[in-house]
Amino acid sequence: MRFAPLVERIAGKGADAWITHYEACAARERGEDVILLSVGDPDLDTPAPVLERAIERLRAGDTHYTPSLGRTPLREAIAADHSRRYGHTVGLDNVIVLSGAQNALFVTSLCVAGPGDEVIALDPMYATYPATVEVSGARLVRSGSTAARGFRVDLDALARSITPRTRALMFASPNNPSGVILNEEELAVIAELARRHDFWIVADQVYAGLAPGGRVPSLAKALPDQVVTICSLSKSLSMPGWRVGWLVGPQPMVAHAEHLAMCMLFGLPGFIQDAAVTALSIAPQAEQNVRDYCARRRDLMHAGLAGIPGLRCHLPDAGMFILADVSATGLTGEQFMRALYAAEKVSVLDGGVFGRETAGVVRICFATEEHAIKDACERIRRFVKAHGAGS
Ligand SMILES: Cc1ncc(COP(=O)(O)O)c(C=O)c1O
């Protein structure tokens, strides 16, 4: 039987990248001694009041269909959160609730570009971006930034990658995997380019709550008709499994997203939406807790990896990951990932899945138990030594 051309566009390297991770998950299920540092899913529980609210609503029978845009109290809470965080006042018409930031990225991608169009994404980029962009039929254009410049955006390269076909620029700030936050100066140049060439800015802010003070610079206020801001409760509220995300954008964008949601999602469960309202009401304190948790573990991981010959670490502005440059070991990121797992049962992620410039790095998540971090650093040290790196 034949499949549609889209199946080719969504089966990229992003899908293969998780092979070691899934192997490690299966081994952990079997009770084997593995350390999983390949995904950003901290061992933090959902805040208790959120859980209580969901259970209460479930018991009250809140298990029916809900509006495709999301319930009004949740959209109001998201609008208030967005206004507070970015100083950009928005209303209900600017908000749609979707199933995680990933779903919001997918919806935005389909609404802003199509066959013959180009979407630029800042490289390195989150591993799902290529398929998320190309599912629409648009072509992904990578705009690179190098390890040598700390993975900060190369604005000249970005300007050169714009063509008459450019429909959107997509980026995450803080970035995954690099943890880089776009600063005001960089965003001012990006805004100027977006104005001049009339393209969308798709700003993935899932890690914004983990940035200092829970805020990152944004163009939402400066370019209200051109910016789509995407966020979720996954990272900053430790609620990835709840699949609550959203987009905030101009009203026509939200209207089109609603049509797509009608034929694709048809509303998030009501008990989850009500629990999400509770989550947003406690967001400032909950985010502070996650930030403290991450800061302590980042320092622990950094100290543990420091001095391992052959490894050079890039510390994030925010987020849950350290990038370790392993090129001095003579291995690519992918080879290092596979060999480390085979030898020491530590699962990290090949940086090559995030872009060309990260082919020689691995991404290591530090949002895990402290004893696991110490143990993992020892195993990595042993692996690098046995591999003869730095000698
Ligand atoms: C940059 C980035 N965007 C989006 C997502 C997806 O987030 P969500 O769980 O809200 O779908 C992730 C998850 O790791 C991410 O790192």
The ligand as an ORCA input file, in Angstrom:
! r2SCAN-3c Opt
* xyz 0 1
  C      12.437     23.788     22.726
  C      11.281     22.887     22.987
  N      10.104     23.179     22.433
  C       9.031     22.395     22.636
  C       9.091     21.276     23.424
  C       7.868     20.444     23.615
  O       7.273     20.815     24.836
  P       5.854     20.285     25.270
  O       6.061     19.225     26.295
  O       5.170     21.479     25.864
  O       5.153     19.797     24.059
  C      10.293     20.930     24.037
  C      10.400     19.716     24.865
  O      11.442     19.290     25.265
  C      11.416     21.764     23.816
  O      12.596     21.485     24.355
*
